[in-house]
């Protein structure tokens, strides 16, 4: 399954640039949290006391209510693989188009369908804010969908991988839900491999047992506990990302691209020949994310300090007559 972030794919399409690839194929914060790892986190097994500190910091950062359970895992992808075994269902509706791993995880276990809206019955999966469109479902709408009867009391799985950018939309801990939280995207540390599940205590107990002892590494525990407790950094970064997203929108607009969605970490643009633009930017050392199911879509991550490099490449591409005109 194609994903962003693998520069081996970029190297197959274009020669590696002298100044290195600018990878904009993911929605990762270009300003990583200044992580520090105590030496003992590498030389001893992960400590229960430190895991508890991580979970306490996550509860506060994600506003998890006291009655809900929370489990840490080596990334939300690891949790996604376990969902069909934790919450068995005969039919699952994935609200999309969205992150393709959700449908792929359920496909061997249940009848899986994709829909534009939340279904009236059965188990549903929604990414909120959505990837790649950035669509945000109102919390009230999601809470209402989560009240219907469902297997194991879970009617709605909500992937809030980009939820740090829209905390007001989170429904972490709401009855009838299982909510996923990704650490690496907002904090710019995807290699740490850290994620969380939030839901009913009995379901979270089963997930914890399935993941087993020492599921999260000592370095991930220490980095996550420090970052999630750093409220000042979080608030400042949210403002900075919003400002940089606006600057990116201006550059994309000047290049004749139409922004049709996204978040403060990536923008989804529409153009007549997204594949052509994708290839042209690759020749300039810039890697973006295209979608086979949507040939007019291209996702472009936030470039941070490299915005002038992207602007120059887009200008060169435009002058080379690459078709970037918005379809009528």
C-alpha positions as CSV (number, residue, x, y, z in Angstrom):
1,X,0.0,0.0,0.0
2,X,1.5,3.4,-1.0
3,X,2.4,5.8,1.8
4,X,4.2,9.1,2.0
5,X,7.6,9.3,3.6
6,X,9.5,6.6,1.7
7,X,12.3,8.3,-0.2
8,X,13.2,5.1,-2.0
9,X,10.0,5.7,-4.1
10,X,11.3,9.2,-4.8
11,X,14.7,7.9,-5.9
12,X,13.0,5.6,-8.4
13,X,11.3,8.5,-10.1
14,X,14.1,11.1,-10.1
15,X,17.8,11.4,-9.3
16,X,18.5,12.4,-5.7
17,X,19.2,16.1,-5.5
18,X,22.6,17.5,-4.4
19,X,21.0,19.4,-1.5
20,X,18.9,16.4,-0.4
21,X,15.2,15.6,-0.8
22,X,12.6,18.0,0.6
23,X,10.1,15.4,1.8
24,X,6.6,17.0,1.7
25,X,4.8,13.7,1.2
26,X,3.7,13.4,4.8
27,X,1.8,15.5,7.3
28,X,4.7,15.8,9.8
29,X,5.6,18.9,11.7
30,X,8.9,20.2,10.2
31,X,9.7,21.7,13.7
32,X,10.4,18.7,15.9
33,X,10.0,18.8,19.6
34,X,13.5,19.2,21.2
35,X,13.6,15.6,22.5
36,X,16.1,14.5,25.1
37,X,16.7,10.9,26.2
38,X,18.1,10.0,29.6
39,X,20.8,7.3,29.2
40,X,19.0,4.9,31.5
41,X,16.1,4.9,29.1
42,X,18.4,3.0,26.7
43,X,20.1,0.7,29.2
44,X,17.2,-0.7,31.2
45,X,13.7,-2.0,30.5
46,X,10.9,0.5,30.4
47,X,9.8,1.3,33.9
48,X,6.1,1.1,35.0
49,X,6.5,4.4,36.9
50,X,7.6,6.2,33.8
51,X,4.9,4.6,31.7
52,X,2.4,5.9,34.2
53,X,3.9,9.4,33.9
54,X,3.5,9.2,30.2
55,X,-0.2,8.1,30.5
56,X,-0.9,10.9,33.0
57,X,0.6,13.5,30.7
58,X,-1.4,12.1,27.8
59,X,-4.6,12.2,29.8
60,X,-4.1,15.9,30.5
61,X,-3.0,16.8,27.0
62,X,-5.9,15.0,25.4
63,X,-8.5,16.0,28.0
64,X,-9.4,12.4,28.7
65,X,-12.2,12.1,31.3
66,X,-11.5,10.1,34.5
67,X,-13.8,7.2,33.6
68,X,-12.1,6.4,30.3
69,X,-9.2,4.1,29.8
70,X,-6.0,5.0,27.9
71,X,-3.3,2.7,26.5
72,X,0.1,3.6,24.9
73,X,1.3,1.7,21.9
74,X,4.2,1.7,19.5
75,X,2.3,4.0,17.1
76,X,-1.4,4.1,16.1
77,X,-0.8,1.8,13.2
78,X,-0.1,-1.0,15.7
79,X,-3.5,-0.3,17.3
80,X,-5.3,-0.2,13.9
81,X,-4.1,-3.8,13.3
82,X,-5.7,-5.0,16.5
83,X,-9.1,-3.2,16.1
84,X,-10.9,-6.1,14.3
85,X,-10.0,-8.4,17.1
86,X,-10.8,-6.0,19.9
87,X,-14.2,-4.9,18.5
88,X,-15.5,-7.7,16.3
89,X,-18.1,-6.6,13.7
90,X,-19.9,-8.2,10.7
91,X,-19.9,-4.9,8.8
92,X,-17.8,-1.8,9.1
93,X,-18.2,1.5,7.3
94,X,-15.1,3.7,6.8
95,X,-16.0,7.3,6.1
96,X,-13.8,8.3,3.3
97,X,-11.8,8.8,1.2
98,X,-9.3,8.6,4.0
99,X,-6.3,6.8,5.4
100,X,-6.4,3.5,3.5
101,X,-4.9,1.3,6.3
102,X,-8.3,1.4,8.1
103,X,-10.2,-0.4,5.4
104,X,-7.2,-2.7,4.8
105,X,-7.1,-3.8,8.5
106,X,-10.9,-4.6,8.5
107,X,-11.2,-6.2,5.1
108,X,-10.2,-9.8,6.1
109,X,-12.5,-9.7,9.1
110,X,-15.7,-7.9,8.1
111,X,-17.7,-6.6,5.2
112,X,-16.2,-3.2,4.6
113,X,-17.8,-0.3,2.8
114,X,-16.7,3.3,2.2
115,X,-19.2,6.1,2.6
116,X,-19.2,9.9,2.4
117,X,-21.2,10.3,5.6
118,X,-21.6,8.5,8.9
119,X,-23.9,5.4,8.5
120,X,-27.2,5.1,10.4
121,X,-26.2,1.7,11.9
122,X,-23.2,-0.6,12.4
123,X,-19.7,0.1,13.4
124,X,-18.1,3.2,11.7
125,X,-14.6,4.5,11.4
126,X,-13.9,8.2,10.8
127,X,-10.7,10.1,10.7
128,X,-11.2,13.5,12.2
129,X,-9.7,15.8,10.9
130,X,-9.6,13.7,7.8
131,X,-6.5,12.8,5.9
132,X,-6.2,14.0,3.1
133,X,-9.2,16.3,2.8
134,X,-9.0,17.9,6.3
135,X,-12.7,17.6,6.8
136,X,-13.8,18.0,10.4
137,X,-16.9,16.3,11.8
138,X,-18.5,18.3,14.6
139,X,-18.2,16.7,18.0
140,X,-21.9,16.7,18.5
141,X,-22.4,14.8,15.3
142,X,-19.9,12.2,16.3
143,X,-21.3,11.8,19.8
144,X,-24.8,11.2,18.4
145,X,-23.4,8.5,16.1
146,X,-21.7,6.9,19.0
147,X,-24.9,6.4,21.0
148,X,-26.3,3.6,18.9
149,X,-26.0,-0.1,19.9
150,X,-22.8,-1.7,18.7
151,X,-20.6,-4.7,19.4
152,X,-18.7,-4.4,22.7
153,X,-20.3,-1.0,23.2
154,X,-18.1,0.6,20.5
155,X,-20.2,2.2,17.8
156,X,-17.6,4.6,16.5
157,X,-13.8,4.5,16.0
158,X,-12.3,8.0,15.6
159,X,-8.8,8.4,14.4
160,X,-7.6,11.8,15.7
161,X,-4.1,11.5,14.2
162,X,-4.2,15.2,13.4
163,X,-6.4,16.1,16.3
164,X,-3.6,18.1,18.0
165,X,-4.4,20.8,15.4
166,X,-8.1,20.9,16.3
167,X,-8.5,20.0,20.0
168,X,-11.9,21.5,20.1
169,X,-13.1,18.7,17.8
170,X,-11.9,15.8,19.9
171,X,-14.3,13.4,21.5
172,X,-11.7,11.4,23.5
173,X,-13.4,9.4,26.1
174,X,-16.9,9.8,24.9
175,X,-19.2,6.8,25.5
176,X,-19.4,4.4,22.6
177,X,-16.1,5.5,21.1
178,X,-12.6,4.2,20.6
179,X,-10.3,7.2,19.9
180,X,-6.8,7.0,18.4
181,X,-4.2,9.6,19.1
182,X,-0.9,9.9,17.1
183,X,2.1,11.5,18.8
184,X,4.7,11.8,16.0
185,X,2.8,14.0,13.6
186,X,2.2,17.2,15.7
187,X,5.5,16.8,17.6
188,X,7.5,16.1,14.5
189,X,8.9,12.8,15.8
190,X,7.3,10.0,13.7
191,X,10.4,7.8,14.2
192,X,9.6,7.6,18.0
193,X,6.6,5.4,17.1
194,X,4.2,6.4,19.9
195,X,0.4,6.4,19.8
196,X,-2.6,6.1,22.2
197,X,-6.0,4.5,22.3
198,X,-8.8,6.0,24.5
199,X,-12.0,4.2,25.3
200,X,-14.0,2.1,27.7
201,X,-11.8,0.5,30.4
202,X,-12.7,-3.1,29.5
203,X,-11.8,-2.6,25.8
204,X,-8.6,-0.8,26.8
205,X,-7.7,-3.6,29.1
206,X,-8.0,-6.1,26.3
207,X,-5.8,-3.9,24.1
208,X,-3.2,-3.6,26.8
209,X,-3.1,-7.4,27.2
210,X,-2.8,-7.9,23.5
211,X,0.1,-5.5,23.1
212,X,1.9,-7.2,26.0
213,X,4.6,-6.0,28.4
214,X,7.0,-3.3,27.3
215,X,5.0,-2.4,24.2
216,X,6.4,1.2,24.3
217,X,10.2,1.7,24.3
218,X,11.9,3.5,27.1
219,X,13.1,6.4,24.9
220,X,9.5,6.8,23.5
221,X,8.1,6.9,27.0
222,X,10.6,9.7,28.1
223,X,10.2,11.8,25.0
224,X,6.4,11.5,25.0
225,X,6.0,12.3,28.7
226,X,8.1,15.4,28.4
227,X,6.5,16.7,25.1
228,X,2.9,16.0,26.2
229,X,3.4,17.9,29.4
230,X,4.9,20.9,27.7
231,X,1.8,23.0,27.4
232,X,3.7,26.2,26.5
233,X,5.4,24.5,23.5
234,X,2.2,23.0,22.3
235,X,0.3,26.3,22.4
236,X,3.1,28.2,20.7
237,X,3.5,25.5,18.0
238,X,-0.2,25.6,17.2
239,X,0.0,29.3,16.5
240,X,3.2,28.9,14.5
241,X,1.8,26.1,12.3
242,X,-1.3,28.2,11.6
243,X,0.8,31.1,10.4
244,X,3.0,28.9,8.3
245,X,0.0,27.2,6.7
246,X,-1.3,30.6,5.7
247,X,2.1,31.4,4.1
248,X,2.0,28.0,2.3
249,X,-1.5,28.8,0.9
250,X,-0.2,32.0,-0.5
251,X,2.7,30.3,-2.3
252,X,0.3,27.6,-3.7
253,X,-2.2,30.2,-4.8
254,X,0.5,32.2,-6.6
255,X,1.5,29.0,-8.5
256,X,-2.1,28.7,-9.7
257,X,-3.0,25.8,-7.5
258,X,-6.4,25.5,-5.8
259,X,-6.3,24.4,-2.1
260,X,-9.4,22.2,-1.5
261,X,-8.6,21.0,1.9
262,X,-6.0,19.9,4.5
263,X,-4.8,20.8,8.0
264,X,-2.1,23.1,9.3
265,X,0.4,20.3,8.6
266,X,-0.5,19.6,5.0
267,X,-2.6,21.0,2.1
268,X,-4.6,19.2,-0.5
269,X,-4.5,20.9,-3.9
270,X,-6.4,20.2,-7.1
271,X,-4.8,20.6,-10.5
272,X,-5.4,19.3,-14.0
273,X,-2.4,16.9,-14.0
274,X,-1.4,16.1,-10.4
275,X,0.8,13.2,-11.6
276,X,2.7,15.6,-13.9
277,X,3.1,18.2,-11.2
278,X,4.3,15.4,-8.8
279,X,6.9,14.3,-11.3
280,X,8.1,17.8,-12.0
281,X,8.5,18.7,-8.4
282,X,10.4,15.4,-7.9
283,X,12.9,16.6,-10.6
284,X,13.4,19.6,-8.3
285,X,14.1,17.4,-5.3
286,X,10.7,17.8,-3.7
287,X,8.6,14.8,-2.9
288,X,4.8,15.1,-2.6
289,X,1.9,12.6,-2.3
290,X,-0.4,11.8,-5.2
291,X,-3.4,9.5,-5.1
292,X,-4.3,6.9,-7.7
293,X,-8.0,7.2,-6.8
294,X,-8.0,11.0,-7.3
295,X,-5.8,12.0,-10.3
296,X,-6.4,15.7,-9.8
297,X,-5.3,15.6,-6.1
298,X,-1.8,16.3,-4.7
299,X,-1.0,16.6,-1.0
300,X,1.8,18.9,0.0
301,X,3.2,18.9,3.5
302,X,4.2,22.0,5.4
303,X,7.8,22.9,4.4
304,X,8.7,25.1,7.3
305,X,11.9,27.0,6.6
306,X,12.1,25.4,3.2
307,X,9.1,27.3,1.9
308,X,11.3,29.5,-0.4
309,X,12.7,26.3,-2.0
310,X,9.1,25.1,-2.7
311,X,8.1,28.5,-4.1
312,X,11.1,28.5,-6.4
313,X,10.4,25.0,-7.7
314,X,6.7,25.8,-8.3
315,X,7.7,29.0,-10.2
316,X,10.1,27.0,-12.3
317,X,7.5,24.3,-13.0
318,X,4.9,26.9,-13.9
319,X,7.4,28.5,-16.4
320,X,8.0,25.1,-17.9
321,X,4.3,25.0,-18.8
322,X,3.4,22.1,-16.4
323,X,-0.4,22.1,-16.4
324,X,-1.5,23.3,-13.0
325,X,-4.7,25.1,-14.0
326,X,-7.7,24.3,-11.8
327,X,-10.3,22.3,-13.8
328,X,-13.4,24.1,-14.8
